[in-house]
Amino acid sequence: MTMVELAVGWMASHLFDRGRAQEAAPAIEEQLRGLAGLVRAKLEDDPALLTLERESASSPTPTVGTRRRVVQALEDAVWTDPHFGEALAATVQRLTPFMPRPAD
């Protein structure tokens, strides 16, 4: 799984699984909020991100298509903004020891 796929999976998990967020260690929850904030700040009004957030309010998991579109949008952002890519990589690296690999 790529760094972007991990980031999207963890962000989706954070958005969709509110119960887990209640149980997460405060430091991990803070990192997940930081990841979500970083992605939201970069993608802002991207239709894929807006769809992911809308789906999180009405279904238990994101659709495969939505997840794929968010991954593509994030890959494009990493490609065009190396500073963002570095920040995303650092955030994923901090979370990696504590987070399970998201389901495909």
C-alpha contacts under 8 A as a table, 3 or more apart, distances in Angstrom:
res1	aa1	res2	aa2	distance
1	M	5	E	5.99
1	M	6	L	6.50
2	T	5	E	5.11
2	T	6	L	6.23
3	M	6	L	5.16
3	M	7	A	6.17
3	M	89	A	6.72
3	M	92	V	6.76
4	V	7	A	5.00
4	V	8	V	6.13
4	V	71	V	6.24
4	V	74	L	6.62
4	V	75	E	6.47
5	E	8	V	5.18
5	E	9	G	6.00
5	E	71	V	6.10
6	L	9	G	5.09
6	L	10	W	6.06
6	L	92	V	7.38
6	L	101	R	6.89
6	L	102	P	6.63
7	A	10	W	5.27
7	A	11	M	5.99
7	A	35	L	7.40
7	A	88	L	7.87
7	A	92	V	6.35
8	V	11	M	5.03
8	V	12	A	5.95
8	V	67	R	7.20
8	V	70	V	7.01
8	V	71	V	6.32
9	G	12	A	5.14
9	G	13	S	6.07
9	G	67	R	7.92
9	G	101	R	7.91
9	G	102	P	5.15
9	G	103	A	7.38
10	W	13	S	4.93
10	W	14	H	6.05
10	W	32	L	7.44
10	W	99	M	7.84
10	W	102	P	6.47
11	M	14	H	4.96
11	M	15	L	6.18
11	M	32	L	6.88
11	M	35	L	6.93
11	M	36	A	5.81
12	A	15	L	5.03
12	A	16	F	5.88
12	A	52	L	7.56
12	A	56	S	7.89
12	A	61	T	7.78
12	A	62	P	7.15
13	S	16	F	5.22
13	S	17	D	5.48
13	S	102	P	7.79
14	H	17	D	5.71
14	H	18	R	6.75
14	H	20	R	7.85
14	H	21	A	6.60
14	H	32	L	6.77
15	L	18	R	6.67
15	L	53	E	7.29
15	L	56	S	5.99
16	F	56	S	5.06
16	F	57	A	7.67
16	F	59	S	7.85
16	F	60	P	6.14
16	F	61	T	6.18
16	F	62	P	7.85
17	D	20	R	5.56
17	D	21	A	6.69
17	D	60	P	7.66
18	R	21	A	5.07
18	R	22	Q	6.63
19	G	22	Q	5.24
19	G	23	E	6.80
20	R	23	E	5.11
20	R	24	A	6.12
21	A	24	A	5.20
21	A	29	E	6.53
24	A	28	I	6.35
24	A	29	E	5.86
25	A	28	I	5.33
25	A	29	E	6.16
26	P	29	E	5.02
26	P	30	E	6.02
27	A	30	E	5.06
27	A	31	Q	6.34
28	I	31	Q	5.04
28	I	32	L	6.22
28	I	95	L	7.21
28	I	98	F	7.40
29	E	32	L	5.02
29	E	33	R	6.16
30	E	33	R	5.09
30	E	34	G	6.13
31	Q	34	G	4.86
31	Q	35	L	6.13
31	Q	91	T	7.29
31	Q	94	R	7.84
31	Q	95	L	6.91
32	L	35	L	4.97
32	L	36	A	6.17
32	L	95	L	7.88
33	R	36	A	5.07
33	R	37	G	6.00
34	G	37	G	5.01
34	G	38	L	6.02
34	G	91	T	7.84
35	L	38	L	5.14
35	L	39	V	6.24
35	L	88	L	7.44
35	L	91	T	6.44
35	L	92	V	7.87
36	A	39	V	5.23
36	A	40	R	6.00
37	G	40	R	5.05
37	G	41	A	5.94
38	L	41	A	5.24
38	L	42	K	6.37
38	L	88	L	7.46
39	V	42	K	5.23
39	V	43	L	5.97
39	V	44	E	7.90
39	V	74	L	7.72
40	R	43	L	5.23
40	R	44	E	5.13
40	R	49	L	7.63
41	A	44	E	5.37
42	K	77	A	7.41
42	K	84	F	7.88
43	L	46	D	5.30
43	L	49	L	6.92
43	L	73	A	7.50
43	L	74	L	7.49
43	L	77	A	7.72
44	E	49	L	7.65
45	D	49	L	7.28
45	D	50	L	6.68
46	D	49	L	5.48
46	D	50	L	6.32
46	D	73	A	7.74
47	P	50	L	5.03
47	P	51	T	6.03
48	A	51	T	5.13
48	A	52	L	6.24
48	A	66	T	6.21
48	A	69	R	5.56
48	A	70	V	5.20
48	A	73	A	7.30
49	L	52	L	5.00
49	L	53	E	6.23
49	L	70	V	5.96
50	L	53	E	5.16
50	L	54	R	6.09
51	T	54	R	4.97
51	T	55	E	5.99
51	T	66	T	6.84
52	L	55	E	5.16
52	L	56	S	6.21
52	L	62	P	6.40
52	L	66	T	6.23
52	L	67	R	7.35
52	L	70	V	7.72
53	E	56	S	5.13
53	E	57	A	6.84
54	R	57	A	5.49
54	R	58	S	6.99
55	E	58	S	5.27
55	E	59	S	5.70
55	E	61	T	7.58
55	E	62	P	6.14
56	S	59	S	5.78
56	S	60	P	6.90
56	S	61	T	6.90
56	S	62	P	6.83
59	S	62	P	7.20
62	P	66	T	6.35
62	P	67	R	6.35
63	T	66	T	5.23
63	T	67	R	6.27
64	V	67	R	5.18
64	V	68	R	6.09
65	G	68	R	5.06
65	G	69	R	6.16
66	T	69	R	5.08
66	T	70	V	6.21
67	R	70	V	5.22
67	R	71	V	6.19
68	R	71	V	5.10
68	R	72	Q	6.24
69	R	72	Q	5.05
69	R	73	A	6.13
70	V	73	A	5.02
70	V	74	L	6.04
71	V	74	L	5.14
71	V	75	E	6.02
72	Q	75	E	5.02
72	Q	76	D	6.13
73	A	76	D	5.14
73	A	77	A	6.26
74	L	77	A	4.93
74	L	78	V	6.16
75	E	78	V	5.11
75	E	79	W	6.09
76	D	79	W	5.03
76	D	80	T	6.18
77	A	80	T	5.26
77	A	81	D	5.85
77	A	84	F	7.43
77	A	85	G	7.56
78	V	81	D	5.29
78	V	82	P	5.95
78	V	84	F	6.08
78	V	85	G	4.47
79	W	82	P	6.54
79	W	85	G	7.39
81	D	84	F	5.37
81	D	85	G	6.34
82	P	85	G	4.80
82	P	86	E	6.17
83	H	86	E	5.10
83	H	87	A	6.29
84	F	87	A	5.04
84	F	88	L	6.06
85	G	88	L	5.10
85	G	89	A	6.03
86	E	89	A	5.05
86	E	90	A	6.14
87	A	90	A	5.16
87	A	91	T	6.25
88	L	91	T	5.12
88	L	92	V	6.14
89	A	92	V	5.15
89	A	93	Q	6.00
90	A	93	Q	5.03
90	A	94	R	6.24
91	T	94	R	5.18
91	T	95	L	6.38
92	V	95	L	5.13
92	V	96	T	5.93
93	Q	96	T	5.26
93	Q	97	P	7.77
94	R	97	P	7.08
95	L	98	F	5.56
95	L	99	M	6.01
96	T	99	M	5.50
96	T	100	P	7.73
